[in-house]
Amino acid sequence: MLCTTVPERTPSYFSPHGHAMKNYDHIVVGLGTTGAFTCRTLAQRGKKVLGLDMHAPPHDQGSHHGQSRSIRRAYLEGTSYVPMVLRAWELWRQLEQDNRQQLLYKTGNLTIGPPESPALHGFFKSAEKYQIAHQQLSATETKRNWPTLNLPDHYVAGLEVEAGILRAEKGIKLALLHGTSEGATIHTSELATGWHEYPDKIEVHTTKSTYCSETVLFCADSGNLALLPQLAGQLSCRRVPVRWVTPENPGPFSLGNFPVNFWQVPTESAKEGEDYDEFYSLPILPGDKQLKIAPHNHLAPLTGESQSATIDTKEHEHLQKLIKRYLPSMAKLAPIHQLCRYTLTPDGNFMLGKVPGHQRAFCSVLGGHGFKFAPVLGEIFADLLCNQSPEFDLSLFDPTRF
Ligand SMILES: Cc1cc2nc3c(=O)[nH]c(=O)nc-3n(C[C@H](O)[C@H](O)[C@H](O)COP(=O)(O)OP(=O)(O)OC[C@H]3O[C@@H](n4cnc5c(N)ncnc54)[C@H](O)[C@@H]3O)c2cc1C
């Protein structure tokens, strides 16, 4: 049972003699994108931190799995994200240097749509405000550079030349390795089942034990729905039918030759400017043969019953229609599908901060675009959990905003 009120009984973190027992400074529930990096940063700062995960990250049961996640700084979702992603970029580069391993590969990023589309508006606003190197390309210019992108004549593209791809699972592995070597306690295959906040401590219950700490961070992706009943009505879990195709000639689609391309196009049924379909494709990574294509919105709910690995006909047809029209050379290639998930807030923006009504419990919900921020989220939550103010304006991400 989840209980977040002060209980009448003596809390279990008191010894029989009434002395307070402090197990950990901080507990992190979920060791994926946010959790792995938060554990690492807290441990680096000398904190006694316990990280809990029901699986053993990286794995394919959350939102982080797979080889590739795009990173871009001319952030179409809003200028509030830009200072955070600029810092994240620095931290990814630092992580690479510390480990002598490449994690971030530049390949460019295109935001494509009709000139009035909100995505392009957001892209140019962020690029201009933060002077991020970018170009505006006409449909003709875009097609000349990348003939497989079939833009209607009036479309434009915003190109961020320096943007790229992150090696997602490798990044999480490294963060957890560092965290452990800096002293973080990592428990995998341990499901968090509930928690209590007391005036001076937090108790977290798992399938194996109960732990106490000063503060707790819930960054359990869809697991947050069960752990945070006060947010469950606001969060929704969505099916993301990711498609992989193998072009006969991979050269033009390979990393460095092919940019990440994100499309925001008017839906067939809506009048122009009313509603948009969003989808993207990512280049082929070194050593791979497959190109990744996925829808980004209009996603079906992921319910208990539908957590199967199969993609339904409607999902297949929706994506196929977009591919036929905008990426036609990929429409005839035999697809392999994989069902992934987004855990979304009502406005699509992150939730970063205190769990509403609590002082010692914090939450992170990232939705469909959070991976690139992982190392800066580690810093942000290490600050918040230690009662320090992060250097970023987090008002857009306030969990009490709904
Ligand atoms: C197909 C796809 C493509 C994407 N592309 C991009 C991209 O290009 N760029 C980008 O920046 N972002 C992208 N994203 C989004 C990004 O991957 C997510 O925003 C991010 O991974 C979410 O991180 P998280 O820490 O919230 O969750 P996760 O990384 O999923 O971690 C949550 C962890 O919590 C654990 N857990 C759950 N419940 C419990 C429990 N009760 N007890 C203990 N542990 C629990 C899980 O096992 C999991 O390890 C994409 C997402 C998907 C699905």
The ligand as a Gaussian input file, in Angstrom:
#p B3LYP/6-31G(d) Opt

LIG

0 1
 C       11.809000       5.005000     -29.210000
 C       12.315000       6.165000     -28.412000
 C       13.141000       7.094000     -29.010000
 C       13.611000       8.179000     -28.283000
 N       14.451000       9.062000     -28.885000
 C       15.012000      10.051000     -28.155000
 C       15.999000      10.882000     -28.741000
 O       16.346000      10.725000     -29.922000
 N       16.570000      11.838000     -27.967000
 C       16.228000      12.019000     -26.658000
 O       16.788000      12.899000     -26.011000
 N       15.278000      11.242000     -26.083000
 C       14.674000      10.265000     -26.784000
 N       13.744000       9.441000     -26.221000
 C       13.270000       9.717000     -24.853000
 C       14.190000       9.186000     -23.787000
 O       14.701000       7.927000     -24.136000
 C       13.405000       9.148000     -22.476000
 O       12.920000      10.455000     -22.210000
 C       14.285000       8.733000     -21.318000
 O       15.004000       7.564000     -21.611000
 C       13.437000       8.515000     -20.059000
 O       14.330000       8.347000     -18.990000
 P       13.849000       7.930000     -17.534000
 O       15.035000       8.008000     -16.664000
 O       12.645000       8.721000     -17.176000
 O       13.347000       6.432000     -17.712000
 P       14.187000       5.103000     -18.038000
 O       15.482000       5.420000     -18.672000
 O       13.265000       4.190000     -18.736000
 O       14.494000       4.527000     -16.586000
 C       13.465000       4.140000     -15.709000
 C       13.968000       2.972000     -14.878000
 O       13.066000       2.761000     -13.793000
 C       13.003000       1.372000     -13.532000
 N       11.776000       1.127000     -12.761000
 C       10.494000       1.287000     -13.154000
 N        9.649000       1.036000     -12.140000
 C       10.411000       0.697000     -11.072000
 C       10.124000       0.341000      -9.729000
 N        8.871000       0.310000      -9.256000
 N       11.158000       0.025000      -8.913000
 C       12.435000       0.064000      -9.364000
 N       12.761000       0.411000     -10.633000
 C       11.772000       0.737000     -11.464000
 C       13.035000       0.751000     -14.910000
 O       13.465000      -0.600000     -14.850000
 C       14.018000       1.661000     -15.641000
 O       15.336000       1.133000     -15.615000
 C       13.237000       8.346000     -26.921000
 C       12.402000       7.404000     -26.313000
 C       11.954000       6.318000     -27.041000
 C       11.069000       5.318000     -26.379000

